[in-house]
Amino acid sequence: MQQLPERLKQRWHSTLESQLRFQERTLMGLIYASLRLLNPTHPEQQGLHVRALADSGAVHLCLPEHVALQLQLRELERREVVLADGRRRSVPYMGPVEVRFANRRCFTGAMVLGDEVLLGAIPMEDMDLVLQPQLQRLSVNPENPNLPLSVAK
């Protein structure tokens, strides 16, 4: 078998790797979950039921501007974020936000960014939630179905 030059091998490998990653994302799909968002500083409000993209590759809770406005969140500060394409952007960091899912809840801040609610790793860890790609769903950790478990060491 003829040997390919190193440059072509690297290019082929990276192209194949990209195709495999794309296929993996395509096959696995996106996982959405129903959440209830509330502003704990306005207990008289009903809160909002939203459909959120659960993404363990994201870190924070991200909300579209219209959701932050409906919850009457207060801007706490501005934060610089690095977007998926590598660009940097300054966005409002709002809060506090109460996030509820099944028998779990957490309190967090939220970046105002994007056009859909994005549930990142910090609130998912706080509520002890797990992504189940094979079932395409977010669920409470089956090892701790009644109370969220946190590691504090």
FENNOR-V203957 format. One record per backbone hydrogen bond with DSSP energy under -0.5 kcal/mol. CO is the residue of the C=O (numbers start at 1). NH is the residue of the N-H. If there is no record, write none. Layout:
CO/NH
CO/NH
//
This chain:
5/8
5/9
6/10
7/11
8/12
9/13
10/14
11/15
12/16
13/17
14/18
15/19
16/20
17/21
18/22
19/23
20/24
21/25
22/26
23/27
24/28
25/29
30/32
31/54
33/35
33/52
35/50
36/100
37/48
38/40
38/98
39/42
42/45
48/37
48/50
50/35
50/52
51/117
52/33
52/54
53/55
53/119
55/58
58/121
59/122
61/111
62/118
63/113
64/67
64/68
65/69
66/70
67/71
68/73
69/72
74/76
74/95
77/93
79/91
81/83
81/89
83/86
87/83
89/81
89/91
91/79
92/94
92/112
93/76
93/77
94/110
95/74
97/99
97/108
98/38
99/106
100/36
101/104
104/101
106/99
108/97
109/61
110/94
111/63
111/113
117/53
118/62
118/120
119/55
120/124
121/125
122/126
123/127
124/129
125/128
128/141
130/139
131/133
132/135
132/136
132/137
137/132
139/130
141/144
142/145
150/152
//
